Amino acid sequence: MQAPKGKLIAIGGAEDKGTNLETGEIHRNNLNFFELGILRRVVQETGGTNARIEVITTASMIPVEVGENYLSAFGKIGCSNIGVMNIRNRTDAAAEEYIDRIKKCDAVMFSGGNQMRLTSTFGGTEFLSIIMDRFKNESDFVVAGTSAGAMAMSNTMIYEGNATRAHLKGEVKITTGLGFMFDVIFDSHFEKRGRFGRLAQAIATNPSCIGIGLGEDTGMLITEGNIMEAIGSGLVMIVDGHDILHSNIADIPDGNPISIENLKVHFCENGNGYLVKERKFVPELQSGGVVKKQVDVE
């Protein structure tokens, strides 16, 4: 399979800016955007402050407030060529206006909220096909997402799972995501919401995948569908299940504790890298603030 030419930027989020699936709460009072340092990196990778960025608020239950929040955040770093797509259903996604805009923009950014709203709204649509085609074939095209928008990027997606019960078989629910990247599973708000257990269970049931746990104010810039660079102030945790020796998850009834031996874990800070295909941690992917063009692989 040919490597995509475009870039993915998966961000761990701050507030969901929508419904928290673990509590059922809608966040209205705290719409703090992730730190502007990450937002600046999104703009930089997109081509600068004049780039056209379309924000897709479909995942959120409060799309108007979220859209305004994005416009304000981008405005703080000098970006005014920002559009907001308040697509609420599949009929909206087929609208000629949105199709035309998605063909012309330099980047799309999926907001947080409920990742199932993204997959159920865009799965199989012309809208998603256009984004996917541009991502595969255009080196200067960026697909970014925060929180739910990041979790939906992979082909295998967690859509539900209470962190306090994630050690029990069947408590972590998985479905098909938008498919910008294969063989990985993203999770967001990773440390703050204690989600190691649910990503571990997701990997135990899909050990061919690499788990990517994104902390808040933290993300992964992914190029060639393989080279990942940690950005932001927090932690990205990599969970590798390829070398699992023992797992009871196929043999126990739902509701019983899972058992896993030899699950590998890596911690990535800003500037660290990871190669998905090679399953290799790269301590210094950056040199002098510039990503190395060549990454040595043993």
Sequence and secondary structure as in RCSB ss.txt:
>XXXX:A:sequence
MQAPKGKLIAIGGAEDKGTNLETGEIHRNNLNFFELGILRRVVQETGGTNARIEVITTASMIPVEVGENYLSAFG
KIGCSNIGVMNIRNRTDAAAEEYIDRIKKCDAVMFSGGNQMRLTSTFGGTEFLSIIMDRFKNESDFVVAGTSAGA
MAMSNTMIYEGNATRAHLKGEVKITTGLGFMFDVIFDSHFEKRGRFGRLAQAIATNPSCIGIGLGEDTGMLITEG
NIMEAIGSGLVMIVDGHDILHSNIADIPDGNPISIENLKVHFCENGNGYLVKERKFVPELQSGGVVKKQVDVE
>XXXX:A:secstr
    SSEEEEE  SS SSB TTT  B  S    S HHHHHHHHHHHTSTTS EEEE TT S HHHHHHHHHHHHH
HTT   EEEE   SHHHHT HHHHHHHHH SEEEE SS HHHHHHHHTT HHHHHHHHHHHH TT EEEEETHHH
HTTBSEEEEE  GGGTTBTT SEEEE   SBSSEEEE STTTTT HHHHHHHHHHSTTSEEEEE TTEEEEEETT
TEEEEEESS EEEEE TT  EE TTTS TTSB  EE  EEEEE TT EEETTTTEEETT EETTEE S     
